[in-house]
């Protein structure tokens, strides 16, 4: 089995093309087809035969999670908050746990996902539907706030929440793609807290790391891949993928 991305040059600037073939709008041709056209400069990542179908399908979201966690530059004495425990958020939890921060906090609206986050290494899980997130994080950090906040909710409230609970000089990693514009008080970023705001775009250079972590059993898909359906049931699969009953759904050719 193989996974496809475009080939980066030796440089690591944002000027490079970094496309996931069959995924992004610009290179979507083939994503739902029996065959796809692979550019001459594409890079193929060989997947070990020891990986299961579920693990292989999880490589791309895991690679995204690895990149976002790396952007957070997590240190041993950091309190880290990951907001959003979807498939990529749960990948982030596992990777952040491998960084051994002082405390790892995960926020989500669904308790089933928070339970998984705890299994994956979260020290504290919080649900905004019942928990006062700001008060809880301040209580856990002596009133300072978290050192690193990784936003993976895709909701404007997740951004505002992060700006409230992060400490001065903290590192705010924005990973989500939003359905609409998000407005915040920029004076929090500059005048009040002097934050480092870092974007995280997909998975540059992290596919090999994702494959290695899965191969060594350091990251799991258990509980994340909740359903596997035959391709003929794709309509049901897409419905389930947007429902609370599932996390990640696989369609099997």
Secondary structure, DSSP 8 states (H G I E B T S, - for coil): -EEEEE---S--STTS----TTTSGGG-TTTTSS-----TTEEEEE--TTS-HHHHHTHHHHHHHHHHHHHHT--TT-EEEEE--SHHHHHHHHHHHHTT-SEEEEE-S-HHHHHHHHHTT-SEEE-TTTS-HHHHHHHHTTTS-EEEEEE-S-SHHHHHHHHHHEEEEEEEEE----SS-----HHIIIIIT--EEEE--TTTT-HHHHHHHHHTTSS--TTTEEEEEEGGGHHHHHHHHTSTT-SEEEEE-
